[in-house]
Amino acid sequence: MQEEEESYLRIIKDSNRKLVILELLSNFFNHKDLVGVLVRTKIIHTLFQNNRILDINKLELFHIQFTNSLIDLFQKIKKSKEQQYLLITDEIYINDDIVSKLKVEIGETKFAKQMQLHAQNMSKKIEELYQLFVSDTDSFFNWNDIVAFSQNIQAEYYREITIEQYEKLSQFNKSVYENAHAKFEKKLLGRLNILNFKIKFLCGLVCNNETIEIYEFRDSNDKFVFVSNEKSFYFWNEEVTLGVDISKNGSAKESILRDLKTKNAELKKELSTIKTTLPETVLEVLKEYHEKISSVDFLDELQNVDEQTNILKTMLNININ
């Protein structure tokens, strides 16, 4: 009798431990069939715990043939899921850190304000050049501040164009004013003078480190081109330069920032479903397992079938390899 009591207590204790593990797995995966298995296993456990006339060895046999295999399967899956979860959360953390740093860097550059000041500076330069052409003098003039500014920001902001596009933009055969410092399409210089040199920066383009800047008159939609290496100015010809994107420049960092935010949104979505997403084969096994231990016949078998009967014939074969 003492030996039977010890066996009973041992099997019930071991069964309780398996229930705890099943509950942890059920909470982790949050899948309805796994929750159903937990509930059904608790019912079977309680059935044997409260009915001492039943053969307690059949509860142990039930766990050996069913519960242990299920626990092994889902513990392996859980370990794999936790590794995936950790990798994704690490990637999200790294991306968030880069996004924070990029926001600070972009905020510090204040590109729109810089372009406004650049346009004002270019306006003054053009007016100086106009006076030189009018007076036909060779006074001191340099492009250093204009060129230095463009070189400093071109990698970050200016849009890449092809060699063919650059050649189309930099070549023109209009009547020009020309001196040692610059070359101007005559009609353009006259128009700039009439409109008091009021211009705004539209965008910057770059090809093999050579820059072209597109400007627009403040009081009209007319545009003109500044070819930096040739210091030449002429009206923008949309027909000749068809296909060249002259929309406002955006920061390369802003593009990276947007991509990282999109990536993190996708990762967080994946993270929210990673625990509940299971392979089709596992879902099929789990459903079949749940249905099997939920059947009335199964409970009858646990209670009535002689221990010597080949119980393996009624067991669900769970392949965890």
ZIDA-V66062 format. One record per helix or strand of 3 or more residues. SS is the DSSP state (A for helix, B for strand). FROM is the first residue (numbers start at 1). TO is the last residue. Records with the same first field share a line. If there is no record, write none. Layout:
SS = FROM-TO + FROM-TO
This chain:
A = 2-29 + 32-50 + 56-109 + 111-135 + 144-157 + 163-170 + 186-194 + 252-273 + 280-294 + 296-304 + 311-314
B = 176-178 + 183-185 + 199-207 + 210-217 + 223-227 + 232-235
